[in-house]
Amino acid sequence: MSTLPASLPGGTWTLGDMTVTRFGFGAMQLAGPGVMGPPADHDGALAVLREAVELGITHIDTADAYGPHTTNQLIREALHPYPDPLHIVTKVGATRDEQGGWPPARRPDQLRRAVRENLENLGTDTLDLVNLRLGDAQGPVPGSLAEAFETLLELQRQGVIRHLGVSNATPEQVAEARTLAPIVSVQNMYNLAHRHDDELIDELAEAGIAYVPFFPLGGFTPLQSSALTAVAARLEATPMAVALAWLLRRSPNILLIPGTSSVAHLRQNITGAALTLSDDDLTELDKIDR
């Protein structure tokens, strides 16, 4: 059995005035199949959340649309009252339909309701960080975010939101948000096989803004997957371990939020992210998206 590193891999990053571990936890998988309904193992889900905090993770990513309401209610049951170092990041801008879809919900009234439901289900008076989810289930969609973002700015001025970010956004939308108010994070799909945000990541790093990739193994072609598997086999590691370790090496502003519903898998992810990649490993991995 592998041994956990003495400290979480990657160190820390500052989101505005909040210091978080670069290795975080994504709560989405704690909901039922298709991110709908309650988990099959309620107590197991609570155990994963408590273990994450016990291991030193101070960044949990969630959304009240997961379930819906399920993951936030689990977080509250497992961890409330929240320890001072812990920061919970949520997102608004999409809801769920009966077919399990993710229709946009970015009208001012929808955003205010979503923020209120996040506050209620997490059991807090202030949300540490709210990401405005843009686009749709297929990815970012061009267009102005001004009306939706200004609604969240109004709620921030009222004191119910501490910091703001954007998710599933184009570079142009990120730039527009930054003209309206300071943001502390961008959460987009990015991994070894999908590196369209390389330039954006470097720009955000210079500005001190975090980049939080989701789907670290998402969207790989069979050929790309085979190449990653070959590197992982040589390193006697899992593909996920290599993907997480590569992301931590890619840029200091990248924060990880891998999700799982298993304590054993959580510990495995932490160990994997601490994997040491040589320059030769990195050269070989960088060929995957080409």
N, C-alpha and C positions, 0 to 999 in steps of 0.2 A: 504493500500500500504506500502511495506517495505521501510525503510529508509536506504540510503547508509551509509556505515561506514565513519567516519570522515577522514580516510586516507585509501589508498588502502591496502588490506590485504596482509600480508607477508613481508612488508618492501621492501628493495632493495637488489641487488646483483651487484657485479662488474665483468664485462666482459672485461678482460684486463685493459684498462684505462677508460672504460665507465661504469658509474653507471646507472642501469636500475631498474625499478619496477619489483618485482617478479611476479606481476599480469600484464601480457601483453595482446596483442590482436593479433589473427591470422586472416589474411585478406582473406584466401582462399574462404570463403563462400560469399564474396562480388561479385564474378564472377557469371555467369549464371548457369543453371542446369548442373550438372556433371562437374563443374568448367570449363565450356566452354562458351565463348561469354560474352556479356555485361549483367549487372544485369537487372532484370525486373524493378527495381526502382532505377534509376541512382542517383537522388537527395537523396533518402534514404540512399544509400551506402555512399555518401559524408557526410551525417549527422552522420552516425555511426563513421566514422573516426574522424570527428571533435569533437564528444562527447567523444571519447576515450581519446583524448589529453586534452580536457577540464577537464576531471575527474582526470587527473594526470598520465595516462599511458605513459611511456617513452620507451616502447619496442613493436614494431610492427613487426610481422613476415609475410613475403610475398615470392613470387617467380615470375619471369617473365613468367614461364610456366602456371601460373594460368590465364586462359582465352583463349589462351595465351595473355600476355601483359596487360590484363584488370585490375587486382588489382594494379599493379604498376602505371598505368596511373591514376587510381582513387586516389591513395595515393598522387600522384603529384598534381592533380587538387584540392584536398581537403586541403592539408597541406603545399605545397611549397609556399614560402621558409620555410624550416623546422625550428622549434624552437630549440634552442641549446640543451635542455635536451633530445630531442627525438632521438632515435636510431632505424634505420630500418635494420632488419636482413633479408637477402634473401638467396636463395639456387640455386645451379646449378647442373647439372648432369643428368637431365631428360628433355624431351621435350613432346609435345603432338602430337598424330596422329589424322587423320580425324575421327576415331572411338572413340575418347575420351580416348585412352590408354596413358600410360606414358613410352614410350620406353627410354632406357638409352641413354644419350648423353654425354659421358665422354672422347671422343677423345680430344686432345689438341685444335684443331680448333673449335670444338663444345663448349668447355668451354670458350675459348676466345670470341667467338661470344655471348655466354650467358651473360658473364660479361659485354660486351659492350652494349647489349640490356637492361640489368638491369640499367646501368648507364644512358642510354638515356631516358628510360621510367620513371625512378625516378627523372630525372633532376638533377643529382649530379655528381661531379667529382670523388668522392671516396665512396665506399660501406663500411659501418660500419663493417659489419660481413657477410661473405659468408660461408654457409655450403655446403660441397660437399655431394650431395645425392648419396648414394650407393645402391646396391641391386636392387630390382624391386618392382612392385606393391604388390607382395605377402610378401615382407619383406626383411631382410638382406640376402645377398648371400656372402659366403666366397670368399676371393681372395685379392690379393694385390691392394692397392689404390695408389701405389707410383707414377705412371706416371701421373694420373689425379691430385693428390695432388701437385706434383711438378710444374705442369702447373699453379695452383693457387698461389703457392709460388712465381713463377716468376712474376705474376701480382701483388702480394703483394709488392715485391721489387720495382716494377715500381710505386707504390704509389696509385694504383686504388682500392686496398683492404686494409682495416685497420686490421681486425682480421679474423681468420679462425676457422672453426669447421667442424664437420662431421654429417651426418644424415643417418638414416636407416642403421646403421653400426653394425658389430659384435664387441665384446670386443677385438678381435685380430686386427681388422682394427683400432679401437680407439688407441690401443697400438702402432701400426705401425705409425699412423699419428703423435703421440707424439714423436716418435724417429726422425721424419723428421723436425718438427717445433712445437712451442707452439700452442696449440689450446685452445679456451676459452669456447667451448660448444659442447655438444653432443645432438642431437635431434633424439629420438627414440620413438617407440610405447611403452607405459608403462601405466598401470592403476591398479586398485584394483584386476582385474581378470587376468592380464598379468604382472607378477612380475619377469620375467626372468632376468631383469637388476639390481636386488637388489644389488648384489655384485659390479657391475660396478658403480652404483650411489654412494655407500659409498666410493669407491676408488677415484672417481672424486671429491667428496666433500673434501676429505683430500688434494687433489691437487689444490683446488680452482677453479675447472672447473665446469661450469653450466651443468645441465641436463634438457633438455626441452622435456617433454613428449607430444606426440600428441595422439589424439583419447582417451580422458579421460573416455569415455563410450564405447569404441570400443571393439568388440569381446567377449562380455559377453555371456555366455550360459543362457538359460531361468532360470535355477536354481540360478545362480549367480546374474542375474538381479533381481529375486524375493527377494533374500536376501538383496540386496542393497535397493530396494524399501521399504522393511519392516523397515530397519533402518531409511530411510528418512521419512517414515510416522510417526514413533515414535518421530522424532525430528521436525516434522511439516516443513519439508524442501523438496526440489526436489532432485532426485537422482544426478543430475548434481552438485548441491550445495554440497552435501556430498562428491562426488568424487573429486571436486576441493579443498575443505577444507582438505580432507585426503592427497592429494598430497602436499599441503603446509606444513602439519605437518610431512610428510614422511622424508624430508631432507631439510636443509636450502639452498642447491644449486639447488633445483628444481624451475624452472620458468614456469609459466602457460601462454599458448597462446590460450585460448578458442576463437572460432570464432563465429560470428553471423552477420546477415544482418539487425538486429533490434536494435534500441536504447534501447527499453524497455528490451530486452533480455540481452543486454550488461550490463545494470544497475543491472538486476537480477543476472547475473553471479558474479558481483563484490560483491553484498550483500551475495550471497551464499558462496563465498570463505571465507568470514569472519565468517562463522558459527563456533561456539565453539564445539569441539568434546571432550567428556570425555574419561577417560581411558577405561571405560566399552565399550563406542562406538567404540574405536579403536580396542579393543580386538575382538569385534564382526565383525568389518569390515575386520580385518586381516584373519578371517576364510574364506572369500569369495574365495580367490585364492586356497584354499585347498579343 
